[in-house]
Amino acid sequence: VQVVESGGGLVQPGGSLRLSCTASGFSLNQYAIAWFRQAPGKEREGVSCISYGGRSSSYVDSVKGRFTISSDNAKNTVYLHMNGLKPEDAARYYCAVNLMRSICVTPTTSQMHEYGYWGQGTPVTVSS
């Protein structure tokens, strides 16, 4: 049972990336899935989450209108589409499975204990 993140890389400010979170050994569709990020020297923070079956989604204020979370059940994958990237978005991005609820709320640091099956993360660098 694991999740693997991919899709990170180097992008210029204003650019776009699509991150993927692919699960093996279980169905992502049954859980709320969240994206977190952690920049060097900073605390891990929540970014976005999607409820089971893609029923709803939520975003932190700093990414609203720029990031979109989606899921593809056939591929057992959750995506984070990131547009209008800013230097402050640079971080290692992790996906995780909420083991306590299937309907997501905006992920916060205080909720991290609800999440398991953390991946290794994928790095995003925003620089000109």
Helices and strands as residue ranges (DSSP letters): E 2-6, E 9-11, E 17-24, G 28-30, E 32-38, E 45-50, G 52-54, E 57-59, G 61-63, E 67-72, G 73-75, E 77-82, G 87-89, E 91-98, G 109-114, E 115-116, E 122-126
